[in-house]
Amino acid sequence: MNRMSNYMNKKQDMMFIPFITAGDPSEDATVELAFMLQSVGACALELGIPYSDPLADGPVIQRASKRALSKGMSLLGALQLVKKIRLRGVKIPVIIFTYCNLLLQLGEETFFREAKENEIDGLLVPDLPFEESRGLAERCINHGISLISLVAPTTSEQRMGKIGASAQGFLYCVSSLGVTGVRKKFHPDVFPFLERVRAACELPIAVGFGISSNEQVDELRGHADGFIVGSAIVSQIERRADRLQKSESLSPAVEEIREYLLNTLLGKHKVGKNHERTAQQAETLSTGKTG
């Protein structure tokens, strides 16, 4: 069983899938944040690649991209950064979230070589339409990488059926129209939409765009298998960007973000068996204690 199917499955109770931007505000901060996110129960990590013209990203993640780009982060740099994340002790799947231009610029051959070398598990390309992604999807399968597909409330029944039948890893359900960003409530139409998705796909379904509270996670229970959180986490990183770049204040700043997640987003969130195992592994690696 590969890493994606091991951690991303319907046996979990509301899988937590966080998003952070590679290199925001530094490589060392990204490594420590990834490790912390695993320790609080993440089932997978979406690692965003900074881009100057992000189609799907709202202001919070746009600013994160700007910070990372100012430090020289790139798609190749992010792929190689994952090796450092693995060495830190992160075992959960890592999904690369990148725009099509960056993938074309790097070249698919280089991408797949680096992905294998650095233990990448998934790829998400938000501006690549499903109909134009079939060649890439086949190459992902050949290289053991899950190409994550997206569906939205406006996706037609016919198209959703095709996407659901071809999905890999899990199906990303966009909860609202527009770009990423924190929202206080779900539109009522999101729940019938999720029922449509459930009927079209046998894989786990996860909801993203706008999730920022435990109350929203509770609302999704019974309708989805997981939830994706980006802007709420990245905004916490932004508030501590200066401290996260300094070695003496990095750990306390990461701990503050951990406390925020536990108190605001994950306080009532039931930790599944795979979460518990991962957290125990992380604690062992962090303290050096065994048994």
RADA-V739815 format. One record per pair of residues at least 24 apart in sequence whose ideal C-beta (glycine too) atoms are under 6 Angstrom apart, sorted by the first residue. I is the first residue (numbers start at 1). J is the second residue. D is the distance in Angstrom with one decimal. If there is no record, write none. Layout:
# RADA-V739815
I:J:D, I:J:D
This chain:
# RADA-V739815
3:93:4.9, 3:121:5.2, 4:93:4.9, 4:121:5.0, 4:146:5.1, 4:169:5.0, 7:43:4.7, 7:44:6.0, 7:92:5.5, 7:93:5.6, 7:274:5.5, 8:43:5.9, 8:44:5.8, 8:169:6.0, 8:170:5.2, 8:204:5.8, 10:204:5.3, 10:225:5.5, 12:272:4.2, 13:270:4.6, 13:272:4.9, 15:43:4.1, 15:226:3.2, 16:41:5.4, 16:42:5.2, 17:44:5.0, 17:206:5.7, 17:226:5.7, 17:228:4.5, 18:42:5.3, 18:229:5.4, 18:233:5.6, 19:46:4.1, 19:48:5.9, 19:230:3.5, 21:48:4.4, 21:50:5.8, 21:64:4.0, 21:68:5.3, 22:47:5.2, 22:73:5.5, 22:78:3.7, 22:81:5.7, 23:68:3.7, 23:71:5.4, 23:73:3.2, 24:64:4.3, 24:67:5.0, 24:68:4.5, 25:67:5.2, 25:241:4.3, 25:244:5.3, 25:245:5.1, 26:245:5.0, 27:81:5.7, 29:244:4.1, 31:84:5.2, 31:85:5.4, 31:88:5.1, 32:254:5.0, 34:85:4.7, 34:90:5.2, 35:88:4.9, 35:90:5.7, 36:254:5.1, 36:258:5.1, 38:90:5.2, 38:92:5.3, 38:278:5.6, 38:282:5.3, 39:279:5.4, 39:282:4.2, 40:261:5.5, 41:271:5.0, 41:275:4.0, 42:92:5.8, 44:92:5.4, 44:93:4.2, 44:95:5.9, 45:92:6.0, 45:94:5.2, 46:95:5.0, 46:97:5.0, 47:94:5.7, 47:96:5.8, 48:97:4.5, 49:75:5.0, 49:78:5.3, 49:98:4.0, 49:102:5.8, 51:99:4.9, 55:127:4.7, 56:126:4.4, 56:179:5.8, 57:179:5.9, 57:180:5.3, 58:179:4.2, 58:180:4.5, 58:181:3.5, 60:231:4.4, 60:234:5.2, 60:235:5.1, 61:180:5.7, 61:234:5.6, 64:234:4.9, 75:102:4.6, 75:106:5.1, 76:106:5.9, 79:114:4.2, 79:118:5.2, 80:118:6.0, 82:118:4.4, 83:118:4.6, 86:119:5.4, 89:282:5.9, 89:285:3.6, 93:121:3.7, 93:122:6.0, 94:120:5.8, 94:121:5.7, 95:122:3.5, 95:124:5.8, 96:120:5.8, 96:123:5.2, 97:124:4.7, 99:127:5.4, 100:125:5.4, 100:127:5.2, 100:128:4.9, 112:143:4.7, 122:146:4.4, 122:148:5.5, 122:169:5.4, 123:147:5.3, 124:148:4.2, 130:163:5.3, 148:172:5.5, 150:174:5.8, 151:197:5.9, 153:189:5.8, 153:193:4.6, 160:200:4.8, 161:200:5.2, 164:200:3.4, 164:201:3.4, 167:201:5.4, 167:203:5.1, 170:203:5.4, 170:204:4.3, 170:206:5.3, 171:201:4.9, 171:203:5.7, 171:205:4.8, 172:208:5.9, 173:197:5.5, 173:205:5.5, 173:207:4.8, 174:209:5.2, 175:207:5.1, 175:209:4.8, 175:210:5.7, 176:209:5.5, 176:210:5.8, 180:209:5.6, 180:230:5.6, 180:231:5.4, 181:231:5.2, 182:212:4.4, 182:231:5.1, 182:232:5.5, 183:210:3.4, 191:223:5.6, 194:223:4.5, 194:224:5.7, 214:265:5.7, 214:267:5.4, 214:268:5.3, 236:260:5.5
